[in-house]
Amino acid sequence: MQPDKPVIKKFYKEASCEETALGYQILLDGRAAKTALKSPLIGQNETMAKEMVLEWQSQEEVIKPTSMPVTQRQMVLLDRNIEDEARWRQVVLDYLQTDLLCYRAEQPIELVKRQADAWDEALSWFEGVYGHHLNVTSGIMNVAQDPSMTKTMEAALQKMSLQDVFALCSFTQLTGSAVLALAIVQDAISPEKAFSMSRLDETFQAEKWGEDEEAQAREAMLKQSFENDLKWFALTRG
């Protein structure tokens, strides 16, 4: 049994922000807010900072981190970027070796066709942008990818901004596909469409056999996490 997380009572009356040399500093009663590791809580632009201000203002007697998705993600970015940026890139590279879109059903034929119609589009986009064809297999047999693809993607990820790498890692883990995550970050496929494509198998099964309450709850949590990530990512673009 895990211990209860400490309750943090609201300790301020007013949240605001001000422009500084580093970005937009979040202020609580006029004092600079800090991250968990005591870094200044900075918004990359005014739009993001104002959204974080709204999150802080909406807190009542107790601060509920789950109701502050933009603030929480920005804190992770500010606190963990030095230690975790390389790990975030590696997560994407690892997923490309076993990407969801490369593992297809053998049957029923309706699902096989639905996967091909949806996933081949994203794989074609990836090949067109990065010059590498990803090998596809059916069933549970592993399929190897060209080692040169990894080198190409390592170089591509090195050129990405910190916030894009962070978002890319999270989208990859939530969708099970680095290809879909890359398409989201590069505005090649709409986030809504990409998420739907990542849930194709589950949607098909629910259509055939129905969906129980536990599965519905898991799906809702996953979708909420995706939408929260998407909200933060959109704000990084101003």
N, C-alpha and C positions, 0 to 999 in steps of 0.2 A: 504493500500500500504506500503510495507516494505521499509525502508530507504536503499539507496545504500551502499554497503560495502565500507569502505575506501580503496583508491588505495595506494598501497605501491610501491614506486619507487625503482628500484634496487640501492642499496647503497654500493655495493662492486664490485671489479673487478675479484677476483679469489676465488674459493672455493677449499678446500682441507680437509684432515683429518689426524689425528695423534693418535697413540695408547696411552692410558692413563691407569691408574689403574682401571677405571670404564668401559672402553671399547674404542671405536674409536670416538674421539671428532671431530665434524664437525667444520671447521675453515673458516671464511670469511675474506679475506685479513689478514690471520694470527691470527685473533681474534676468541675466542670461540663463536660459534653460540648458541643461547638460544631458548628455546621453548616459547610458548605464556605466560606461567607462570614463565618464567625466569630460568627454569632448564637447565643444560647443555644439548645440543642436542647431544646425544650419540648413535652410532650404536652398536648393540650387537656384531657384528663381522666385519671384514674388508670388506667382500663382501657387506653387507648392507651399510656400511659407504660409499663405493665407488659409490654405486647406488644413495645415497642421494647427494653426491658431483656432480654427473652428473645432477641431477635434479636442483641443485642450479646453476650450470654452464650454463644450458640451458635457464635460464631466460634472458629476454632481457631488455627493458626499465622499464617494470612493472612486479612485481612478481605475478605470477598467481598460487595460492595454488592448484587449480584443476589439474595443470600439474605436481604436485609434490606428487603423491599418497603415496610413501614410506615415505617421510618426514612427511607428514600430519598424517599418522597412527602412526608413531613412536612418534610424539609429543603428540598425545592423550594418548598413552600408558605411556609415561613418566610423563605427567601432571595429569592424572586421575586415576592412578592405586590405590592409597591409598583410594580415595573416592568411586571409582566405581567397584573395583574388586568383592565385594560381590554382587553388582547389576548385573554384567555380569553373574555370576554363577546363580543368581536367574532367569534371562531371560531364560537360558537353561532349568532350572527345570520347569518353567512355560510352556514352549513350549512342554515339554514332556507330559504334561497333556492333550494337545490338538494337538498333532503332526499331521502334514499334512498327513503322511502315514497311519494314523489310521482312516481317514474319506474318505470313498469310495463313488463313484457314484452308484446309483441304476439302472441307465440306461444311455445311450444305452449299450448293451451287449459288444460291441467292446471296449468301454472305460473301462467298468468294468474289462474286461480281461486284457487290457493293464496296468491298475493300479496294478492288482494282479501280473502280470508277472514281473513288475519292482519293486514295493514297498515291496512285500513279501521277496525278497532277502535281502533288507536292514534290515527289521524287524527280520529276522532270524539271521542275523549277530549280531544285538543288543542283542538278547536273548542269543546267544552263548557266547558273551563276558561278559555280565552283569548278566546273569541268571534270567532275567525277561521277560516274555511274555507281550507284549503290546496289549491290547484289541482293536479290530477293529470294526467299525460300518459303516452302510450305511446311506446316506441321511444326515439330519441335526441334528439327535438325538445325544445328548451328551453321551459319554461313559467314565466311571470312570476307573482309573488305580489303581493298587495295591499300597497302601501307602508305603509298604516296598520298592517299586522301588525307590521312592523319597529318602529314607534314603540311599539306595545303591549308588544312583547317587550323592547325597550330598558328601558322602565320596570320591567318585571317582574324583569329580571336585576339592575337596580340595587338592588332590595329584598332580593336573596338574600345570604346570608352568604358570606364569602370562601371557606370550605371547600366550600360547595355549588357555587359558581361554578367552582372548580378541578376538582371531581369532574365537574361537568356538561360542562366542556370536554373532559376526557379521555374520558368515556363517549361523547360526540358523535363524537370522532375515531375511536374504536375500533369503533363501530357504524355510522358513516356517517350517523347520523340524530340530529338535535337533538331531534326529537319523542320518540324512544325514550329518549334521555338524560334529558329532562325528566320522562318518566314514571317512570324509575328513581328519580331524586332525590326525586320527590314521592310515592313508594310507590304509584303507580297501576298499575304492571305489575311483576311480579316480575323481578329482574335476569336470572334464568335464562331466562325467557320472552322478555324483550327481546333478549337476546343471540341466542337461537335465531331470533327474527324477523329480526334483522339479517343472519343467515347463510342465509336462506331460499333465495336463488338458488344459492349454492355447494352447499348440501345437495341441492337438486334435481339439479344437474349431476352431483354425485357418485353419486347414486342411479341416474342414467341411464347414465353413462359410466365410473363408477369413479373412484377418487382415487389419484393417484400419491404417492410418498413425499415429494416436495418440497411438494406441496399439503398433505399431512397435517402436515408439520413447521410450515408457515406457520400453519395452523389452530391447532395446539397452542400456538404462541408467542402468537398473538392471544388465545386463551382464557386463557392464563396471565396475560397483561397485564391482561385484563379482571378476572379473579378477584383479582389483587393490588390493583387500583384499588378494587374492591368491598370488600375487606377493610379497607383504609385508611378508606374512606368510612363503613363501618359503625362503625368505632371513633370517628369524629368525633362520632357520635351517642351515644357512651358504651355 
